[in-house]
Amino acid sequence: MGKKSLYLSPDQIKKKFLEAGLGLKETLALIEMTWEDTPRGSVLIPTDRLFNTLDRLTHSTVRGSRIKRFRAQGPNQPFQIFEVYTSEGEVLAYLNMLYLRKPLPCYYLVYVEVTPSFRGKGLGNRILEAFRDYVVEKDALGLLDNIIPTEDPTFDIYDKLGWIPLEKLIEFSEKPDRAHYMVFIPAGFKKNHFALKLPKLIFNLKKKRPVIEMQDNELMVQRTIQEFNQIYSALERVFKKEKESGRTTLLMRFMFTKFTTRLLGFQRRIQELLGYTGGESLEQITLSREVRSLLIQPYSFNPEETDVQLFGDRSLWLSLPESIKSETTQAIEGLPLYQRPFLTQWMKEKNRTEPLKLTIADLLDLGFDPTRLREFLLQDQIYMFERLSSALLKDLEKRKGLLEKIEKKIQGVRIRQAQIKVNLPLLWIQDRGNGYVLRKKVNGIHWEEAVYQLKQNPSLRFLNQHLILDQKITRTIRDIIDWTKDHIRGPEQEVLPDLAYFIPWNLERNSPLFSIDPANVPYLEQIWIA
């Protein structure tokens, strides 16, 4: 059986989805989760005709949607909610709001979310109009924190709906931590002592925000777990015949692998949420034995797409081995894995050696996809290939611009004695629906993994208890992040949260590399930003 027989036409895909009984939202959510990082026409399977059909159905669904309001159910849920839903009862967008009674009647807009597949269709504007109309009906203030980047095309959405920046209404004697608050004032709103009461309202809100965000995070995690379960159920139905026959396909492995890596990414993110207690456990999402035993297929491979696209240092491309230039995806995916401590420890515990044949269960056990990072030697320099979504090229260009700005501004600056270096992306390659970014390998590991090793690795725990290295790392990274926030301006600011920080580390011995100052205090000699 040749490779091409493993690929499906748009009509075959549509037939599989219909046979599985998938609705429009399920279909779009499944595609968004498993294919969103590959451009149309160059994915594992050609989908242009399929997407054209779905686009028409999407517009029809949006036109027929309705908005309803209700109060969130469950203990300690203070939110009132607007939802945009279809005639079948599927939610396309929602808005969380909170009523504040004193010192002014006010509805605080906590969060707005539109299902990714339905963004850009006007639903966000509709739900915000409904919120505005409700505020007018209740004769109360509207208040929100505009976190949309200034260069985003939708930045002025609130301005067009009559919202006013807070700083235009009241003056502050000192610089407040007011974020980007905006206020909506209904025409008939009573403004008695308004200028005196509005600062008090903001003060009260700031005190409540940590609790509000905790409650909102819990609700968001609950919704997202429900979505993951719905998509997993859809995948099970789509590949029911394959599971029953025991015959797996490349498409089946690809889609379940993408689902798993997205699930693991969500698991990492919720660990960072403010005050998240784990009340909604990801253990609610249970993968079947058959799915867990599937070999992973983390990259696409379209045999009909042969044109390689390059961005960056073309001279570096010319110096790469012929195998990479002729069969890019296969050659890169065949390179040795980057031996980060998490992976080497796992391989030792499981008695595994390269080349690894990983299953879905292995990914769940590891908590990440180790095949994303590959390394190779070129002219006495070790380089790293990282597989990234092709859709992230624009963000990668912004990140490179940001790193170049940091490199210029931080010359001669030391932060907690650490010299700051940047590790620029040198070359970006697109091939067969995959994106690969090439960088030099640094003699270090990600700072979060370093902290984990110091706290959890038995051979490092004693050292850390005496020298408190984990806290030194954390404080240094926080100071660097604060420095970049204070010194970097422009459109690149929006990718500041995406920067990665690496500290010196001996990978062979799995131990930190610290320097000692004259007072015998350990410090990091250098830190790389990528």
N, C-alpha and C positions, 0 to 999 in steps of 0.2 A: 504493500500500500504506500503510494507516494505521499509526500508532505502536503501537496495541494488538496488531497482528499480529506485532510483534517480541517479544512476551512469551509465555512458556510456562506452561501450567498445571502443577500438581504431578504429575499423571499423565503429562504429556508429558516432564517432567524425569526422572521415574522410568524412563520408557521409554528415554530417551537413555542414562541411566546403565547400564541393563540391557544395551542393545545394545552398549555399550562394554565390557561384561564387568567392570565395577567391583565389587570386593568391598566389604564394609561399611566397613572401615578406610579404603580409598581414597576412598569416597564421603564419609565424615565429614571426612577430612583436606582434601579438595577444597573442601567447603562451608565448613569452618572457615577456610581460607586466603582464600577469595574472597568469602564472605558474612558472616563473623563480625562485621563492624563495622556491620551493618545489622539492626535488630530484626525479628523474625519478623512477617510480615503487612504489612511496609512496605518490603520489599526490592524489587529490580528485578523480581522475580517472586514471587507469593504461594506460600509453602512450608509453611504450617501442617500440611496433611495429610501432606506428604512427611516432615516432622519427626516427626510422631506415629508413623509407620511405623518410621522410623529409631530412635526412642527405644526401641521395643519390641525391635528387633533388638540394640541396644546392651546392654540389660539381659540379654538371653539370652546374648550373647557373653561378657559379664563373668562370668556364672555358670559358664560352661563353660571359663574360662581356667585355666591352670596356671602354676606357678612353677618355674624351673630356675636353677641356678647354674653359672657357668663362669669361666674366666680370660680377660681380654681378650687378643686376638691382636695380633701385631706387635711391633716393637722398642720398648723403653723403655715398655712398658705394664704397670705394676705392679698394676693393679686386678683385683679379683675382682668379679664382676657377678651380680646377681640380675635375672632378666627374667620379666615376666608375659606369657605368649604364648597365642594362641588355638589351637584345634585345627588351623587351617590354617597355623600357624607365624608369624603376624603378631605383632609385639611391641607390647604396650599400655602397658607401664611398665617402668622399669629402675632399678636402684640400683647405684652404684659404691662399693666399699669397699676399704680398704687395710689390710694387716696390719702392725702395729708390734710388734716382738718385745721391745724393751727400753725402759725399765726394768720395764715390766709388759706381759704379753701383752694386746694390744688390737687391736680392729678399729675403724678410723676410718671413719665413714660420710661419704663425700665429697659425694655428690650423689644426689638422688632426682628422677625425672622421670616424670610420667604424661602420655600423649598427651592434648592438650587436649580432644578430643571425648569422652574417657572419664573426665574428672575428675568428682569428686563421686559416683562409683559405688563407693567403698570400696577401690579398688585400691591407693591410697597406704597405707592402713592395713594391708592384707594383706601388702604387700611389707615394711613395717616390722616386722610380726609375724614374718615369715620371717627377717628379719635378727636380731631379738631371739632367736628360737629357735636360730639358728645360733651366736650368741655364747654362749648357755647350753651348747649341745652342746660347744663348744670350750673351755669354762671360761675365757673371756677377758673383759676389759672391753669395753663398747661405748662409743664416744665420737662426738659429733656437734656441729655448730655450728647452733643453732636460729635460722634467719634469718626465721622466720615472724613477721610483725608481731603485737604483743600483742593488737590488736583484731580480728585475723582469727579467724573461728569455729573454725579448726583449730589455733589456737595451742597448746592444751593436749593435742594428740594424743600428744606424747611423755610428758607427765605421766601420762596414762591408761595408757600402756604400761610404766610403772615407771621412767622416766628421771628423774634428779635433777640440778638445776642445780649446776654445779661449785662455786659459792660456798658452798653448803650443806655441802660436804664438806671443804674446806680454806680456811684463812685466808691472806691475802696481806699481807705487811708494807707493800707499796705497791700502788697501783692498777695491775693488770695489763691488758694488751691481750688479754683472754681472750674477746672477742666474747661469744657467748651459748652457751658450751660446756655440754653436758649429758652425764651419765655413766649407763650402765646397768651394775649390778653383779649378776651371777648369784648366786643364793642360796649356792652352794657355793664361791664364789670365795675363794681363800686371800688373806688380807689382811695378810700379813707386811710390816711397814714401809710399809703402804699410804699413810699420810699424808705420808711422806717421798718416796715414789716418784712419786706422782701429779703434784706440781708439776714434777718432772723430765720426766715424760711430756709435759706440756703444753709445756714449754720445747723439747723435741726436735721436737714437732709444729710449733711456730711456725717453727722453722728450716727445716723441710721444706715448709711450706705453699706458698711461691711455686712450687716445682718441682711439687708435687702439682696446684696449680691450672693450671699450664701444661699438664701432661699431660691433665688433665681437660678443659681447653678444646679441645685437639686432638681428643680423642675426641668431644666434643660437636659440634664443627664437622663432623667426619666423618659423624656420624649425621644432622645437619641437612641436609647436602648430599645425602645419600642420600634423605631425605624430599622435598626439593625436586625431585629427579630423578623420584621416583615420582609426585609430584603433576603434574609437567609431562607425564609420559607419560600419565597419566590424562586430562588436558585434551586432549592430542592425539587420544586415542581417542574422547573424547566428541564432539569437533568434526571428526571424520574426514570426514564427508560434506560439511561446509561447505568444508573445505580442498580437497577433491578437485573440488568444483564451482566454487570461486572465489567463492562467495557468502558474505560475512560477515554476521553478525547482531549486534545490539546485545548480546545475552547473551554471545556469543563474545568480543567486544571487551572487555566488562566483566570477564569472568573472567580473561582473559589479562593485562589491565591490573592487576588486583588481585594476581595472581601476581607480576608484575614489580615492583610497588611493595613487596611483602613481601620479595622477593629483594634489592632494593636496601637496604631497611631492615636486613636481616640482614648485608649486606656492610658497612654502616657500623658495626654493633655489633661484628663480629669484629675490626675494626681497633683497638678499645679493649680487647680481651681481654688479660689479663696474659700476656706472653711469647708471644703467638701468632705463629708464624713464617710462616704462610701455607702450611704443608705440604699442606693440603687446599685446593686452589684452586677458586674459584667458576667458573673457566673449564671445570670439569668439567660444568657445566650449560649446554648448548648449545641455544639457541632456533633453530628452523628459519627459513628465509628468509621463508616465508609468515607466520609469527607475528610476526617482526620488522617486517614491512611493515604490520601492522594499525594502523589509527588507534586511539588510546587512547580509552577510555570510563571515566574515573576516578570518576564519580559515578552513582548510581542515579537512575532517573526512573520512578516508578510513576504512570501517568496516572490511576489510580483513587483515589489518596490525595491529598486536597486540603486537609486540615486542617493548618495551620501551628501548631506548639507553640513557645511563648516562655518563656524563663527570664531573669531579670535586669531591666534598665532598660526598662520598657515605654514610657516617654515617649520614649526614643531610637528605639524601633521606630516610633512614630507619626510621628517626624520624617523617617523614611527615605523615599526616592522611592516613588511609587505603583507603579512597575514591580517593585520588590523586594517590596512587600507583596502584590501580586496574583499574580506569577509568580516566587516566591522563588528556586527553584533555577536556573531559566533566566536570571534577571536577574543573580544573583550570579556564575554561571559565565560570563556574558558581560562581566564587568568586566575592566579591564586587569590584567595580571599584575604582581605586585610585582617591580620590577626590581632584584633582588639581583645583586651582581657576577658570580657564577657564570653566571647566566642572560644578562646583557648581553654578557659576553665570548663566550659560546657563540653567541649570535645574531649577533654581529659576525663571528666566525670562519666561521660557516655562511652568512652573508649572508641571514639570516632576519629577517622583520618580523612584527609583530602584525597581525591575530590569527593565532596559531600553530596549525597543524594538525599535532599531534605524533603520531609513531608509537611503537610499542614500542621500536624501535631508537633513537629520539631519547631516550627515558627512560634506556635503558642507557648511552647516550653521556653524558648529563648527570649521571647518578648519583642523581637525585631527580625528583620530580614537581613541576614549577613551577606547575601549575594549582591547587595547594592554597592558594596565597596570592594574594588579589586586593586591590586598593586602590581607594578612591573618595573624592571630595571632598564634604563635607557641612558647610555653614555655616563655610567657611574652615578647616576641620579635615580633615586626611587620615586616613581610617580604614582598617583592614585587616580583611578577612574571611579566616578560615582554615577550610578544610574539615577536619573531624575526624570520627572514628567516632562515631556516635550512642551507642555503648556506653560512650563515655568521659565521659558527662555527670556521673556520680558522681565520677570523678576530677577533673573540671574544677571541681566545687563544692569539693572538698577543696583544690585548688590555689588557688582564690580565697580560701578561709579562711586558707591558709598565707601568701599574699601580704599579706593584711590584717594578720596577726600581725607579719610582717616590717616592714611599713610603720610600725606603731606602735612597735615595739621599736628600730628603727634611726634614729629621729628624732635629728638632730644628730650621728650617728656617721659618721665618715669612715674608710674602709679604704684604706690606701696613698694617701691624699689624695682618693680618689674618693667623691663623694656618691652614695648608693644610692637609687634610685627604683624603684617598682614600676609595672608596666603591667597593670592589672587587666583581666580579661575583663568586658566591659560588658553584653553581650547574647549569649544562646545561642539559636539558631534551629534547629528540626528541621522538615524538609520533604522529602517523598517519599523517606524512607529516608536522608537526608543530614543531617549536623549542621554548623552554621556558627557560629563564635565571632567576635564583633566586638570589636576593640580599637583604641585610637588608634595611629597609626603613629608610631614614634620615629625620631629622626634618627640611626640607627645600624644595625649589622648584628650577627649572632650572632658571639660571640667566636671560635669555631673557624674560621668563614669568614674573619674578620679575620686570624687567625694564618696561615691558608693563603695569603691574598693577599700578606701581608708576606714570606712565604718563597718564593712561586712567581711572583708577578707581576713581570716584569722591571723595570717602572717603580718598584716599591716595594722591590725587593730591596736596592739600594744604600743606601737610607735605613735599612732595617732592620739592615743589617750595621753601620752606624755608631752607631745609637741603641739597638739591641737591643730594639726595641719589642715583638716577639713574646713575649719573656721577661717584660717588664713586664706585658703583658696577662695571660699565664698565671698569674703570681704573684698578681696582684690578684684574679683570679677564684677561685683556690684559697683565698685568705684569706677571701673573701666566703663561699664554701661552708663553710669551717671555722667561720666566725662563725655561720651559720645552724644548723649542727649543734649548736653549743654553747648557743644561745639559744632554740631552738624546741623545745617539747615538745607532746605530744598526738598525736591520730590523724593530723594532717596531716603528721607526720614521714615517713610512707611515700611521699609524693609529692615529697619533697625532691630525689631524683635526677631528677625530671621537669622541674625548673625550667630555664628558658633564660635566658642572660645576654647582653645586647647592649651593645656599646661604641659611642661616638660615631664616626660615619663620614660622609664626604662622598660620597654615592652618585653624584652627577653626575661628579665627578672621580675617583672610586674611590680615595680616600685617607683615612688615619686623621685624626681630630681630637684632638690632644693639647694639653694646656696645659703651660706651662713655669714651674717654680718659681724662686725667687730664685737658686738655685744652678745655673740653666740645665739642670735635669734634667726631662725630659718626664714627665708623669703624666696619667692619665685624670681629667677633671673630674667625670664622672658615669658611672654604669652602671645600666642598666635590668634588672630581673628580671621575667620573665613566666612 
